[in-house]
Amino acid sequence: MAHTDIAAPPQRKLEIVPRKSLPVVAVVVIGLIVAIATNSLWAIGFYHVVGGGMWTAIDLFLGFILGPILGTMSIPSRIELTRRLMPKMVILMPTLVIMTLAGGFQLARHQGFILSSDKHHAWVVASMIIVGALAIVAIGILEPANIAVLFELRKPNPNGERIGRLMKRFLYTAGVTGILQAGILVIMTRIATL
Amino acid sequence: MSAATMTHGASTPERKFPPIAEMSVAVLISMVIGGVFVAAHLPAHVAMAFPTIMISLAAVLLAANVVLLSRIPNFAWNSFYKVARWTLLAEGIVAGLLEYVFIFDGTRGAVLLLMSSTLIIFVLDLSVLFGFSVARFQEE
């Protein structure tokens, strides 16, 4: 039987923020500013739907699919996945969040949903409350844990127990954001069909 | 990372710190409550008393947090400043974009001042939170 080499690939120094992705983020943000400045309803809607769809899908995937799988993996395996996944999340999620929120607020303004006399207003306010809760969990708990794990992984001898504890916090909060995102799905489909 | 190069850390209990992260989250909660209140009333007239109380509370909590942080002995300040500086830049760009949206939408006067203050506190709070979250596990 032929021998198969399953040794781990050589490790490069962990990059907290993938610099190669920054020009892509710059293009997306400049496009968002142009969309708002030109009052292009299509472009604003595009940013809101694409950003919101990806944000929701990624949160649900992390919270309910990848999270439970990660929870059953050994700590070295979790670390391998974390090294590759988390730097991408550091740059992807804030970009999606700003696309969704800036696009969504402009869309609601153009369509009159933010006027208190509008029939959609209560649903829009409900979505603001859920997004506020999402922001607190994601920015206040999830993201600091993510960044702390990445810095721990850069050490010559990372503390496995600490990484395991921080990852557990990351996975629980990803589950909470997944549940909140399910609420956003209900509200957005309600607004679209009211 | 191989398992052989990882330490398990069971024999070295984590160092205790003041509740910096918890207070930063409290600042975030105050700002979100005030921010949602204002956003829910725009573009109509907004009663300023409640959001002003929330933003003032956030500012006081942030100031108290900075004082608590500055009194920690033997803290990894290099790591703290490194992370805090980059967070300031990244979140500053996000806050700048939101400020642009407020001004573009015609927000002016006291409401703009309140929203701008909220954004400034938001950026400073996240810089403290992210910097502390990393530096607490570093040794210098």
Interface residues (C-beta under 8 A of the other chain):
Chain A: A8 Q11 V17 V29 L32 I33 I36 A37 S74 I75 P76 I79 E80 R83 P94 I98 L101 A102 F105 Q106 R109 I114 L115 S116 V124 V125 M128 I129 G132 A133 A135 I136 I139 G140 I141 E143 P144 A145 I147 A148 F151 E152 L153 P156 N157 P158 N159 G160 E161 R162 I163
Chain B: M1 S2 A3 T5 M6 T7 H8 G9 A10 T12 E14 A21 S24 V25 L28 I29 V32 I33 G35 V36 A39 A40 H41 L42 P43 A44 S79 V83 W86 A90 I93 V94 L97 L98 Y100 V101 F104 D105 L126 L129 F130 S133 V134 R136 F137 Q138
